[in-house]
Amino acid sequence: MSATHWMYLLGALVIIVTMIFRKNIVVPSIVFTILVAWVYKGSLIFGFQSLFNADLYAANQLFNVFLVISLMVAMLKAASSIGADQLIIKPVQKLMVSPTVAYLILAVATFLISLFFWPTPAIPLVGALLIPAAVRVGLSPMSAAIAVALAGQGMALAGDLVLQAAPKITAAAAGVPTSLILGKAGVLTIVTGVVALGLAFIFQRKEDVAFKNKRIDERMHVAGMLSMGEMAATSEDRQTGRIAFGKRALFIAILIPLLLIGVIVVMLTDNITGGDATALLGGVGAILLVIIGMLSRGPGKLGGFEAVSEYLVEGFVFAFRAMGPVIPIAGFFFLGGTDGAQAILGKNAPGFLFDAALKLGHTLPAGSAIGAFGVLFLGMLIGLDGSGFAGLPLVGAIAGALGHGNAQYISMLSAVGQVGSVWTGGGTIVAWSSLVAVAGIAGVKVQDLVKKNFLPVLIGLVICTIVAIIVW
């Protein structure tokens, strides 16, 4: 490997160590992006240019996530201004009788929806309808974000049991039938998910208890779901203990769930998934924003026009304030993949992280537990680029090389590598992945969410690998 490869790996190591010490990683990401480009080209000026290009590339890759969050947050703010959000969550509150039940409902709902549509479009659906209800019964916004991330970005996406894109990619590279990997990956991702969700809930218990002891309006303020003015407008009448809602609020409270359910039906009937599903959801969210905004400021059309614009600005401000720091971090890690490196440094640039992973893969021993844990580490290493699927061909190819024609062993290694790569980069423990969508909807900092997820996910992946070694 070249000096640039070693500089990149040093940067990745420094960033990981910085994360372990619970410090912000924006500065080391910026510094090492410049250093990698400087060493690669031998020009400091090129290093500065590459920093800008890396940030621009990262922004282009992540803007679809930023946009859908902005639209959904703007729509929710408009709905909350007339009290419609409270009417929407009232039926769900009857099911969410405690923080524990709310945590389970969030996880199960996210898992099921993500199986059919992948997590990115599932997150705004769950966030719009369920997270406010969970917060009201005392589940902290961070715990809500953890439940959604681990169940959707991790457990559902890593197994990909319905759409089967992940196992097909891995199987094609490994040279084994998809069915062999599908079943094993499904079992392993559920093992990882159950362990990670359980541990995360236990680790969050103290924070949840403290959050539950807050008043309801304080909880909503912490979650960033209602401003102080909105809380005053929708506060409970002290004599009756009830909230007075107008016809507009009731209309919007019926319209939002109907349209979102309609989106799900259309996705199912027309087989719309992934980015197309996200685009459909974002478009519907924008139309809802217009309708609610026009109703929220009285009969005057000019007032309605201004309201829609105001809520849209608030949505974008919220999204970029919450996730703006992710852009320079993502810029560095996109250098690890071939596509990102060539877009930033030039068409002949190698994927530094992928090259290192390939080199490591050739040193792994075959037919042993070390091989299984080595492939897990390899999958997690590749996942650091923030795209859990990008490294699947490499994981599959290395598993095939280590298996020496034994289809069962190859499929086991492939499943372990697939789960490791997608759980990491899909993502649950890297801030520069689509995890930013979860953090944005829940109103928490994505770096803090990564720190909370890291240990439960790591333990879950280790246990799932042990299960794979024992069972297969």
SELUM-30885 format. One record per residue: residue in three letters; x, y negated, z negated of N, C-alpha, C in turn. Coordinates in steps of 0.02 Angstrom, whole numbers, plus 32768, in hexadecimal, padded with zeros to 4 digits. Atoms other than C-alpha are relative to their C-alpha. Example, Ala and Ser with C-alpha at 12.3 -4.5 7.8 and 13.67 -1.06 7.14 Angstrom:
<atoms>
ALA802D803B8000826780E17E7A802D7FC48000 SER7FD6803B800382AC80357E9B7FD97FC97FDB 
</atoms>
This chain:
<atoms>
MET802A803C8000800080008000802C7FC28000 SER7FDA803E7FF980377F4D80227FFF7FD87FBF ALA7FFF802D803A805E7EC27FA77FBB7FE07FF5 THR8043801E80077FB27E797FCC7FD180307FDD HIS80297FCE80237F607F1C7F95800D7FFD7FB5 TRP7FEF800180477FBD7F157EF07FE97FBF7FDF MET8018803F801B7F917E5E7ED77FB480037FF5 TYR80497FFA80077EDA7E867EF57FEF802D7FC4 LEU800E7FD280397EDE7F197E7A80117FDE7FBE LEU7FF08025803D7F347EAA7DF97FC77FD07FEF GLY8038802D800B7EA97E2B7E107FC380247FE5 ALA803A7FD980187E237EB07DFA800A80167FB7 LEU7FF17FEB80457E7A7EEF7D5C7FF97FC57FD0 VAL8006803B802B7E877E3F7D137FB77FEE7FF5 ILE8047801180067DCF7E207D367FDD80317FD2 ILE801F7FCE802B7D9C7EC47CE480147FF67FB7 VAL7FE9800D80447E077EA07C4B7FDF7FC17FE3 THR8021803D80167DBE7DF17C427FB8800E7FEC MET80447FED80107D107E3E7C447FFD80257FBD ILE7FFE7FD9803E7D407EB67BB880067FD17FC4 PHE7FF8803180377D747E217B4D7FC87FCC7FFF ARG803D802980007CCA7DD17B73800D7FB78012 LYS7FF280437FE77D117D3B7BCF7FE47FFA8047 ASN8019800D7FBD7CD07CEA7C6D803580108034 ILE7FCF7FE87FCF7D227D317D0A80027FD5803F VAL7FFF802A7FC57D067CA27D8380477FE88010 VAL7FBD801B7FF57DB47C587D6C80308034801C PRO7FD47FCE7FE27E177CFA7D877FEB80158047 SER80187FEE7FBC7DA97D207E1F80187FCC8033 ILE7FE980357FD37DD37C787E6D804C8003800A VAL7FB67FFF7FFC7E8D7C837E448018803A802A PHE7FE67FC67FDB7EA47D337E887FE780038048 THR801480067FBA7E407D107F2580347FD88026 ILE7FCC80287FE07EBF7C897F4D804180278005 LEU7FC07FDB80017F537CF77F1B800180398034 VAL80047FC97FD07F197D8B7F8480087FE68047 ALA7FFB801D7FBD7F027D1F801E80467FE3800D TRP7FBC801C7FFA7FA97CC77FFE80338036800E VAL7FD17FC97FF580087D6A7FF17FF480218044 TYR80107FDF7FC17FAE7DB28088801B7FD9803C LYS7FEE80297FC77FD47D2080FB80427FDB7FF6 GLY7FC48026800E80687CCF80A47FF77FB58003 SER800E80487FFB80137C2680A37FD07FED7FC8 LEU802B801880367FCD7BCB800C7FC37FDB801D ILE803880237FE07F627B6080807FCB80338015 PHE802F7FCB7FEC7F157BFF80C57FDC801D7FC3 GLY801F7FE9803E7EF57C3480117FC57FD47FEB PHE8037802E80117E8D7B987FF07FC680078031 GLN80347FF77FCE7E307BAF80937FD980417FF4 SER80207FBF800B7E0D7C6580697FD27FFF7FC4 LEU802D800680397DC47C357FC17FBC7FE58016 PHE803F801C7FE77D437BCA80197FDC8033802B ASN801F7FCE7FD37D247C50809D7FE2803A7FD8 ALA80197FC9802A7D107CD580167FBF7FEC7FDE ASP803D801880207C907C6C7FB97FC77FF98032 LEU803380077FCD7C347C47805A7FE580448015 TYR80167FBC7FED7C307CFF808A7FD5801E7FC9 ALA80277FE580397BF27D2F7FDC7FBB7FDF7FFE ALA8040802480017B6B7CA97FE47FD2801A8036 ASN80287FE47FC97B307CEC808C7FE580447FEF GLN80147FBC80117B2A7D9D804A7FCA80017FC9 LEU802D8000803B7ACA7D6E7FAB7FC57FD18006 PHE803480347FFE7A597CE37FE97FB9801D8003 ASN80437FE37FFE79C77D58800C7FE6800D7FBA VAL80147FF5804579C77D857F547FEF7FBD7FDE PHE800C8042801C79D47CCE7F217FBC7FE58017 LEU803D801D7FE379457CA07F957FC180207FE3 VAL803D7FDF801A78C87D237F5A7FF67FEF7FB7 ILE80068014804678EE7CF77EA47FE47FB97FFC SER80178046800178D67C3D7EC87FB57FFC800F LEU804680027FED782E7C5C7F1C7FD3801D7FCA MET80297FE0803377ED7CD17E967FFE7FD67FC0 VAL7FFE802A803C78267C607E077FD57FC2800B ALA8029803B7FF077D77BC97E5D7FB680127FFC MET80457FEA800277357C2A7E727FE8800B7FB8 LEU80137FF4804677357C607DBB7FFA7FBF7FD8 LYS80058040802377577BAF7D7F7FBF7FDC8012 ALA803F801F7FEB76C57B707DE67FC580227FDE ALA80377FDB802076557BFA7DA07FFC7FEF7FB6 SER8000800E8048768B7BD47CED7FE67FBA7FF0 SER80168045800C76607B1B7D017FB57FFB7FF6 ILE80488001800A75A77B477D067FE8803A7FD4 GLY80117FCB802E75AF7BDB7C8F7FEF80438020 ALA80127FC27FDE75967C627D13802D803A7FEB ASP7FD27FCB801476307CC17CD97FE880247FC2 GLN80187FE0803E75E17CE17C2F7FC5802E800F LEU80387FD47FEE75437D277C7F8019803F8023 ILE7FE67FC67FDC75AB7D9A7CEE801980357FD0 ILE7FDF7FCF802C76087DEA7C5E7FD3801A7FC9 LYS802D7FE9803675727DFE7BEA7FF0804B8005 PRO800E7FB87FFD75417EAB7C2E803D802B7FF1 VAL7FC37FDA800C75F67EE57C29801280007FB6 GLN7FF08005804776077EAA7B757FDD80377FD8 LYS80237FCB802375887F2D7B42802880418000 LEU7FD57FC57FFC76037FB37B7B80407FF67FD9 MET7FC180108021769E7F5D7B377FF27FED7FB8 VAL8013800C804676767F6F7A7F803D7FF37FD3 SER7FC3800B8028772C7F647A44803B7FF7802F PRO7FC580067FD677DA7F3B7A8580188043801D THR7FEB7FBE7FE878027FF57A937FD68017803B VAL802D7FED7FCA776A80197AFD800B7FD3803D ALA7FF3802E7FC9778C7F7E7B66804080138025 TYR7FC07FEB7FE2783F7FB97B857FF5803D802D LEU800D7FC37FDA780180647BBF7FD67FF1803E ILE802B80117FC77779801A7C2F80287FDC8036 LEU7FD580237FD077F67FA47C81802D80318025 ALA7FD27FD17FE1787080337CA17FDB802F8030 VAL80257FD17FD677EE80AD7CE57FE47FDD803E ALA801D80247FC77797802B7D5380367FEE8033 THR7FC980137FD3783C7FED7D9B801A803D8025 PHE7FE67FC27FE27879809F7DBB7FD180178038 LEU80307FE67FCF77DA80D37E177FFC7FD3803D ILE8005802E7FC777CD80367E82804180018029 SER7FBF80017FDE7888803A7EAA800C803F8029 LEU7FF97FC37FD9787E80ED7EE67FE57FF88047 PHE802080077FBF780D80B77F7480197FC48028 PHE7FEF803D7FDC784C80097F9E80477FE77FF3 TRP7FBF8016801778FB7FFE7F507FF77FC67FCF PRO8009802E8039791B7F8A7EBD7FF57FB68012 THR800380487FF4792D7EDF7F0F7FB97FE58007 PRO804580187FFF78767ECB7F407FD880147FC3 ALA80257FE9803B783E7F2A7EA580097FD07FC5 ILE7FF0802B803978917EB07E2C7FD07FC57FF9 PRO80308038800878247E177E537FBA80187FF0 LEU80437FE6801077877E837E4E7FFA800F7FB5 VAL80017FEF804777B07EC77DA280097FC17FD5 GLY7FF2803C802777F57E217D667FC47FD27FFC ALA8039802E7FFF775C7DBE7D9A7FC780177FD3 LEU803A7FE6802376DE7E307D46800E801C7FBB LEU7FF47FDA803D77327E917CBB80307FDF7FCE ILE7FCF801D802F77C77E327C727FE07FCC7FD2 PRO8020802F802F775C7DA27C2D7FD880237FCA ALA80267FDB803276EB7E207BD7802E80227FCD ALA7FD07FDF802D77817E7D7B8F801E7FCE7FD0 VAL7FE48035802B77CA7DDA7B4C7FCE7FEC7FCA ARG80338015803077267DAD7AF87FFA80307FC6 VAL80077FD0803877247E4E7A91804180077FD9 GLY7FC38001802877D67E2F7A55803D8020801E LEU7FC47FE67FDF784C7E7F7AD380287FC5801A SER7FD780397FEB78DC7E087AF080098000804C PRO7FF480027FB878FB7DCB7BA3803C802B8015 MET7FC67FD77FEF79A57E227B9F7FEE804A8003 SER80157FB9800079577ECA7B717FD3800F803B ALA802A7FF77FC678D57EB27BF9802B8006803F ALA7FD37FFE7FC779607E907C77802680428002 ILE7FDC7FC0800479C07F2A7C3B7FD480398018 ALA802E7FCA7FEC79287F9B7C507FF68000804B VAL800C80057FB879077F5C7D01803F80138027 ALA7FC27FF27FDC79BE7F647D368013804A7FFE LEU7FEB7FBA800679E480117CF37FD0802F8024 ALA80317FD47FE07942805D7D347FFF7FF7804C GLY8005800D7FB87943800A7DDF804380028024 GLN7FBF80047FDF79F47FD97E12802A803F7FF4 GLY7FD97FC480107A3980757DBE7FDC8040800F MET801F7FBE7FFD79C6810A7DA67FDC800E8042 ALA80267FF57FC2795580F37E3F802E7FFE803D LEU7FD7800A7FC479D680B47EBC803680358008 ALA7FC97FD07FFC7A61812F7E917FE980448018 GLY801B7FC07FE879F281C67EAE7FE07FF98045 ASP8022800E7FC1798E81797F3D7FD8803D8018 LEU80227FC17FF47919820E7F347FCB7FFC8036 VAL803680067FCF789281CA7FA8801A7FEA8044 LEU7FE780197FC078E88163802F803D80278018 GLN7FC97FD17FF2798481D2802780387FE3802C ALA7FC9801D7FD979FA8157807B804380107FE2 ALA7FC07FF480227A83816D7FF980188048800A PRO7FE77FBB7FF77A8B822D7FFC800F80128049 LYS7FF37FF27FB97A83822F80BB80457FE58014 ILE7FBE801D7FF17B1A81BB80C78038802A7FE2 THR7FCD7FD980237B7C821E8046800780458020 ALA7FFE7FBD7FE47B4D82C78091802180018045 ALA7FE380037FBD7B7D82938141804C7FFD7FFD ALA7FB7800680077C2C82648107801E803F7FE0 ALA7FE77FC580237C3D82FF80987FFA803F8029 GLY80097FC67FD67C028378811D7FD680377FE1 VAL802E7FD0801F7B7A83CC80B57FB87FE9800B PRO804680157FF77ABB83CD80C27FEB7FCB7FCD THR80188035802C7A63833680787FDC801D7FC3 SER80287FE3803779F383A7800F802C80157FC5 LEU7FD37FEB80367A8983E77FAB80137FC57FD3 ILE7FED803B80267ABB83387F777FC37FE07FDF LEU803D802280187A0982F67F627FEB80197FBB GLY80177FE4804079D8836D7ED580317FF17FC8 LYS7FCD800B80347A7C835C7E7780037FB67FEC ALA7FFE8048800F7A81829E7E867FC37FEA7FD9 GLY803D8011802479CD82957E4B800580127FB6 VAL7FF87FEA804679F382F97DAD80327FD37FDC LEU7FCA802680217A93829A7D897FED7FB77FF3 THR80138046800B7A4981ED7DA07FCB7FF97FC9 ILE80318001803779B882177D2C8022800A7FBD VAL7FD97FF6803E7A3282587CA980227FBE7FED THR7FDE803F800D7A9681B87CB97FCE7FCB7FE8 GLY80318032801279F9814E7CB17FE380087FBB VAL801D7FF3804279AE81A17C1880337FEE7FCA VAL7FCC800F80317A5381947BBA800B7FB47FFB ALA7FF1804880007A7580E07BEF7FC57FD77FE4 LEU803A8024801979C380A47BCE7FF880097FB4 GLY80067FF3804879C080F77B2380357FDB7FD8 LEU7FCA802280247A6980B47AED7FF87FB48001 ALA800880487FFA7A4680067B2E7FC97FE77FD1 PHE80378014802D79A27FFF7ACD801880007FB7 ILE7FE67FFD804579FB80357A2D80307FC57FF3 PHE7FD0803780087A877FB67A487FDD7FBC7FFB GLN8025803F7FFF7A057F2D7A647FCF7FF87FC6 ARG80347FFE8033799C7F5A79CD80017FC27FD2 LYS7FFA8039802E79DE7ED0795B7FE87FC08022 GLU8014803C7FDC79C67E4A79DF7FB48000800C ASP80487FFC7FF479167E887A067FD77FF17FC1 VAL8023800D803F78E37E85794F80007FB57FF1 ALA7FFC8048800C79207DD2793E7FD37FD98030 PHE802980217FCE78C77DA179DE7FB680097FF1 LYS80467FF2800F78247DF379A87FE67FD47FC6 ASN80148029803A78237D8A79097FF37FB78013 LYS800E80447FE978187CEB79707FB57FFA8010 ARG8045800C7FEA77707C9B79967FFA800D804A ILE800A7FF07FB977227CC57A3E80187FC8802D ASP7FEB80377FD4773E7C187A86804C7FF88000 GLU7FB78002800277F47C1E7A4D801E8036802C ARG7FE87FCA7FD5780B7CC57AA37FFD7FEC8049 MET800880147FBB77C87C807B4680317FC98013 HIS7FCF80367FF278387BE87B388045801E8009 VAL7FBF7FDF7FFA78D07C577B1D800580228044 ALA80007FDC7FC078A07CBC7BB780027FD1803C GLY8000802F7FC978987C1E7C1E7FC38005802C MET803C7FF67FD877E97C487C587FCF7FC77FFB LEU802D80398009778F7BAF7C1480297FC57FE7 SER7FE0803C801B77CC7AFE7BFC7FD97FE97FC3 MET80228018803C77A07A9F7B5E7FBD7FE08011 GLY803E801E7FEC771B7A3D7BBB7FCB80338011 GLU802F7FCC7FED76CC7ADA7C017FE680237FC2 MET80167FDE803D76C87B297B547FCC7FD57FDC ALA8030802C8021766E7A917B107FBD80028024 ALA803E80007FD975F07A987B9E7FD980417FF8 THR80227FBF800475C97B507B808003801C7FB9 SER7FFB7FE8804575DC7B587AC37FBC80167FE6 GLU803E7FE5801B755A7BB67A5E7FDB7FCC7FD6 ASP802A8029802B74CA7B5B7A0E8003801C7FB9 ARG7FF57FE6804474EB7B6879537FBF80177FDF GLN803F7FEC801F74337B7879297FE58040801D THR801D7FC57FE073FD7BFA79A880338036800C GLY7FCC7FCF7FF174A57C4D79C67FFE80168049 ARG80057FED7FBA747B7C507A80801C7FC8802C ILE7FE580317FD174C07BF97B187FCA7FF08034 ALA803280147FCF74507B957B8B801F80008045 PHE7FE77FFC7FBC746E7BC37C417FCB7FE78030 GLY802E80187FCE74207B6F7CD87FF480338037 LYS800F7FD37FC873D87BBC7D75803C800A802D ARG7FC57FFA7FD674787B977DD3803080347FE5 ALA7FD37FCF801F74DF7BFC7D577FE68047800B LEU801E7FBE7FF674657C8E7D64800880178048 PHE7FF87FF07FB9746A7C877E22804780168010 ILE7FBA7FF07FF375287C877E27801480417FDD ALA7FF07FC3802575327D107DA37FE7803E8023 ILE80197FC87FD974CA7D7F7E14802680058042 LEU7FE080017FBE751F7D4A7EB68047801D7FFF ILE7FBA7FEA800175D47D6B7E828005804C7FFE PRO7FFA7FB7800075BF7E237E507FE38020803F LEU801D7FE37FC3754E7E447EE780317FFD803A LEU7FD180077FC975CE7E007F61803E802C7FF6 LEU7FC57FD6800D765F7E5A7F0C7FF0804A800A ILE80157FBA7FF475FF7EFE7F0D7FF8800B804B GLY80067FFC7FB775D77EDA7FC4804480098021 VAL7FBB7FF87FE676927EC97FE4801780487FF9 ILE7FED7FBA800B76AF7F757F987FDD802E8031 VAL80277FD67FD276257FC18002801D7FFB8047 VAL7FE4800A7FBD766D7F7580A1804480218006 MET7FBF7FE07FFF771B7FB180747FF9804C8009 LEU800B7FB87FFC76D98062805F7FE580148045 THR80217FEC7FC1766B806780FA802C7FF2803D ASP7FD580127FC776E98012816E804880147FF7 ASN7FBC7FE8800E77848062812080327FC68000 ILE7FD4803A800577D27FB980F8802A80067FC1 THR7FD47FF78039786A7FC98087803B7FD08004 GLY7FC180258000790D7F7580557FF77FB5800D GLY800080477FF1792E7EC9809E7FBE7FE8801E ASP804180137FE3788B7EC881017FCB7FF97FCA ALA80308005803878297EE88061800C7FC17FD8 THR7FF0803E802478857E5B800A7FE77FC38025 ALA801780387FD8785E7DE6809A7FB47FF87FFC LEU80498003800577A57E1480937FEB7FE37FBC LEU801180188043779F7DF77FD880107FB57FF9 GLY7FEE8046800377FA7D517FE97FCF7FD48025 GLY803080277FD977827D15806F7FBD7FFA7FDC VAL803E8001802676EA7D44800780087FD27FC3 GLY7FF3802C803977397CED7F717FFD7FB68014 ALA800180457FE8774F7C4E7FD97FB87FE9800D ILE804680127FF476987C5080107FDB7FF67FBE LEU801F8008804276617C6A7F5C80157FBE7FE0 LEU7FE8803F801B76CD7BD77F297FD97FC5801D VAL802680367FE076757B687FA87FB97FFC7FE5 ILE80457FFE801775C87BA07F727FFA7FE67FB8 ILE80038013804775EB7B8E7EB780137FB77FF7 GLY7FE98045800576497AEA7ECD7FCA7FCF8014 MET8036802D7FEA75B87A9C7F2C7FC87FFD7FCD LEU80357FFF803175417AD07EA280157FE37FBC SER7FE98011804375AD7A9F7E0F80027FB67FF1 ARG7FFB8048800A75AE79E27E287FC07FDA8014 GLY803F80227FF374F679B97E417FEE7FFF804A PRO801A7FFE7FBB749479967EE180297FD98032 GLY7FDA80287FD1750C79187F2C803280298027 LYS7FD37FD77FD7756979667FBF80497FEB7FF7 LEU7FBB80188009760178F77FA5801E801D7FC1 GLY7FE97FE3803F760E79337EF1801280498008 GLY7FF17FB97FF5760679E77F2A8040800A8028 PHE7FC27FFC7FD9768E79CB7FAC803D7FF57FD4 GLU7FC8800F802C76FE797F7F29800C80387FCE ALA7FFA7FCA803176DA7A0C7EAF8025803B801D VAL7FDE7FC77FE077107A947F2A804A7FF28006 SER7FBA80127FF977B27A387F4E802480017FBD GLU7FE18002804377D47A1D7E95800E80467FE5 TYR7FF77FBC801977BA7AD47E68803680248028 LEU7FCD7FDF7FD778267B0C7EFA80467FEA7FEB VAL7FBF8019801878B47A9C7EC0801280207FBD GLU7FF47FE0804178A17AE17E0F801680498009 GLY7FED7FBA7FF478AC7B927E54804780068018 PHE7FBB7FFD7FE7794D7B6F7EB380327FEC7FCB VAL7FD480158036799A7B137E21800A80397FCE PHE7FFD7FC8802E79707BA67DB0802D8037801B ALA7FD97FC97FE379BA7C267E28804A7FF08003 PHE7FB980117FF97A5C7BC97E4880227FF27FBD ARG7FE3800980427A757B997D93801080437FE0 ALA7FF77FBE801F7A617C4E7D5E803580298024 MET7FD77FD17FDA7AC47C9E7DEB80377FDF8029 GLY7FCC80227FDB7B367C1A7E368046801A7FF1 PRO7FBC7FE7800F7BD17C5B7DD8801080438020 VAL7FF37FBF7FE27BBB7D037E2E80237FF98043 ILE7FE680077FBC7BF07CBD7ED8804C80068003 PRO7FB77FF67FFC7CAC7CA97EB7801780457FE9 ILE7FEF7FBC80167CAF7D507E5B7FF480318039 ALA80107FD47FC77C5A7DA67EEE80327FF58038 GLY7FD0800E7FCB7CD17D4F7F65804080287FF9 PHE7FC47FD8800A7D667DA57F157FF48049800F PHE800B7FB97FF97D187E517F127FEB80148047 PHE800E7FF17FBA7CDA7E457FC58041800B8028 LEU7FBF7FF27FE07D937E447FF38012804A7FFC GLY7FF07FB980087D957EF97FB97FE6802B8038 GLY801C7FDA7FC87D2A7F35804B801B7FE78042 THR7FE380127FBF7D627F3680FF7FDA7FC78021 ASP802880357FE07CD17ECC8140800C7FBC7FE0 GLY7FF6803F80237CE77E4880BA80467FE4800B ALA7FBB80167FF87DA47E4280C9800B7FE38046 GLN7FF780197FBC7D9C7E2C81867FDB7FBF800D ALA8025803F7FF87D187DA5817A80237FC67FDE ILE7FE0803580287D807D4580FB80477FF38017 LEU7FB980077FF17E357D67812D80118007804A GLY7FF17FF47FB97E287D9581E57FF080468014 LYS801B7FC07FE77DF87E278253802D803C7FF3 ASN7FD47FC7800C7E907E93822C800C800E7FB6 ALA7FF67FF680487E857E87816F7FE380437FE9 PRO80197FC1801A7E737F2C81117FD17FF57FC5 GLY80288002803D7DF57F528088802C80167FC6 PHE7FCD7FF180337E6B7F487FF37FE880337FCC LEU801B7FD280327DFB7FA17F777FF48045801E PHE800D7FC07FDF7DC880287FF380418025800F ASP7FBF7FE07FF47E7D80498022801C801F7FC0 ALA7FE87FE680407EAB805E7F6B7FD9803D7FEB ALA802A7FC780117E1880D37F4F8012803D802A LEU7FED7FC97FD47E4A813D7FE58042801E7FEA LYS7FBF7FE980187EFC81487FA57FF980297FC0 LEU800C7FDC803E7EBE817D7EFA7FDF8042800D GLY80257FC37FF17E4A81FE7F45802D80398015 HIS7FD37FCB7FE87ED9825D7F96802B801D7FC8 THR7FD77FE680387F2E82737EEC7FD7802A7FD0 LEU802B7FDB802F7E9882C67E978008804B8009 PRO7FFD7FB77FFB7EA783807E6E7FBC801D8010 ALA803F7FDF7FEE7E2283F37EB67FED80367FCE GLY80187FC780287DB684707E5880087FF97FB6 SER7FF8800980487DC284247DAB7FD57FC77FE8 ALA80258038801E7D6D83AE7D3280227FBE8011 ILE7FDC803E7FEF7DF583307D5B7FE97FE78044 GLY801880137FBE7DB883337E0F7FBD7FDC7FFC ALA8042801E80077D05830C7DDA80047FBA7FE2 PHE7FF98042801F7D37827E7D6780287FD0802D GLY7FDB80297FD17DB182417DEB7FD27FE28035 VAL803080187FCE7D2582347E6C7FD07FCD7FE1 LEU8029803180237CB981DB7DEA80237FBD7FFC PHE7FD9803E80047D42815C7DCC80087FDF8044 LEU7FF980197FBB7D5B814C7E877FC07FDD8016 GLY8040801E7FEE7CA2812B7EA27FF57FBD7FDD MET8008803E80267CA080A87E1880307FCA801A LEU7FCE802F7FE67D3E80577E5E7FE77FE18041 ILE801A80197FC07CF180487F0B7FC37FD37FF4 GLY803C802780107C5080067EBD800E7FBA7FE8 LEU7FEE804380177CAE7F707E7B7FF87FCA8035 ASP800A80327FCC7C957F1D7F247FB97FE38000 GLY8043801A80077BE07F027EF27FCD801F802F SER802E7FDD7FD37B957F757F768007804A7FF3 GLY7FFB7FBA80137B7180217F3280018030803B PHE80057FD37FC77B51806A7FDF803E7FFD802D ALA7FC880097FD27BEC80288038803680357FF7 GLY7FCB7FCF800D7C5F80A67FE47FEA80488006 LEU80187FBB7FFE7BF181407FFC8023802B8035 PRO7FDB7FD77FD07C47817A809E804480167FE6 LEU7FBF7FEF801B7CEF817480477FFB80347FC8 VAL800C7FCF80367CAD81D17FAD7FF18044801D GLY80127FC17FE17C608256801B803B80218023 ALA7FC67FE57FDD7CFD826B80848033801E7FD0 ILE7FD07FE680317D6C82817FEC7FE5803E7FDE ALA801E7FC4801D7CF282FC7F9D8006803B8030 GLY7FF97FCA7FCF7CF48360803E8047801A8004 ALA7FBA7FEB7FFD7DB283628040801380297FC2 LEU7FEF7FDC803E7DBB839D7F8A7FDC80437FFA GLY80297FC480087D3684237FA08018803D8024 HIS7FE47FC87FD97D958490801E7FC9802F8018 GLY80347FD77FE27CF484CC806F7FCB801B7FD1 ASN80317FE880317C9584F57FCD7FC77FCC7FFD ALA803680307FF97BEE84A07FF17FE37FEA7FBC GLN801C801280417BB084A77F3D802E7FD07FDB TYR7FD0802B80227C4F845A7EF880047FBC8021 ILE7FFE803F7FDB7C5483D77F817FC37FD57FF0 SER803D8026800F7B9F83A67F617FFF7FE57FB9 MET7FFC801880457BC083997EA6802D7FC37FFC LEU7FD3803980017C5583277EC07FE17FC38023 SER801F80367FDA7BF582C17F417FCA7FDE7FD6 ALA8036801C802A7B6182AB7ECA801D7FD67FC8 VAL7FDF802680367BD482747E3D801B7FBD801A GLY7FE5803D7FE27C2C81F77EAE7FCA7FCF8015 GLN8038802A7FEB7B8781B77EF47FE17FDC7FC4 VAL801E801D803C7B3E819B7E47802F7FCB7FE2 GLY7FD08030801B7BDD81457E0B80047FC08029 SER7FFA803A7FD47BE780D37EA27FC27FD37FFE VAL803D80277FFD7B30809E7EA67FEE7FE27FBC TRP800E801C80427B1B808A7DEA802D7FC47FF3 THR7FD28038800A7BB480187DED7FEF7FC5802D GLY800780367FCF7B9C7FB47E8C7FBA7FF18016 GLY804480057FE77AE17FC77EA47FD37FC87FE6 GLY7FCB7FF7802F7AEE7F7E7E227FE67FF37FBA THR8012800A80477AE67F857D6780397FE17FD8 ILE7FC8801980297B957F547D2E802F7FD38027 VAL7FD980337FDD7BD57ED97DB07FD27FC4800D ALA802A803C7FFC7B947E267DAE7FF77FE78047 TRP8002801A7FBC7BB37E0A7E677FD7802E802E SER802D7FD67FDA7B327E8B7E9F7FBA7FE47FFD SER8046801680037A757E817EAF7FE77FFE7FB8 LEU8012800980467A757E847DF07FED7FB87FF1 VAL80118046800A7A6A7DC87E007FB47FF58005 ALA804880067FFA79B47DE07E337FDD80107FBE VAL801D7FEC8041798B7E387D8F800A7FC87FCD ALA7FF18035803079E27DB37D287FD77FC1800E GLY8026803C7FEE798C7D287D887FB780047FED ILE80477FF8801078DD7D6D7D737FF480007FB4 ALA80087FFC804978F87D8F7CB980187FC17FDC GLY7FE9803E801F794A7CE67C9A803B80087FD2 VAL7FC47FF6802979EE7D287C53803E7FF7802C LYS7FC280077FDA7AA37D107C86801780448018 VAL7FEE7FBF7FE37ADE7D987CFB8040801C7FE0 GLN7FC37FE780207B8A7DA17CA77FF080217FBD ASP80147FE280407B367DC47BFF7FDD8042800C LEU80237FC27FF07AC97E497C4F803280378011 VAL7FCC7FCF7FF07B647EA07C948020801B7FC0 LYS7FE07FEB803F7BB37EA37BE77FD380307FD8 LYS802F7FD580247B167EF07B9B7FF980458021 ASN80097FC17FDB7B0A7F757C23803D802C8000 PHE7FC27FDD7FF07BC07FA67C2C800A80417FD8 LEU7FF27FC580297BD6801E7B9A7FCB80368008 PRO80327FCB7FF57B2D80797BAA800780228044 VAL7FF97FE27FBD7B4980937C65803E802C8003 LEU7FC27FD97FFF7BFC80CE7C4D7FF780427FDC ILE800D7FC380257BC7814C7BC97FD1802E8027 GLY802F7FD97FD97B3681847C3680228023803B LEU7FDC7FE27FC77BA981A27CCC802F80387FEA VAL7FD47FCB801A7C2482067C637FD8803E7FEF ILE802A7FC780137B9982747C1E7FE48022803E CYS801B7FE17FC47B4E828F7CCA803580298025 THR7FC97FDA7FE17BF882C77D0B800D80417FDB ILE7FF97FC380287C0983427C7C7FC980328010 VAL80387FD57FEE7B5C83857CA5800C80208044 ALA7FF27FE67FBD7B8F83987D5C803380387FFE ILE7FCB7FCD80057C2C83FA7D2D7FE480407FE2 ILE801B7FC580237BCB846E7CB87FCD8025802B VAL80387FE17FDB7B33848D7D278015801A8044 TRP7FEE7FEC7FBC7B8584967DD3804980138008 
</atoms>
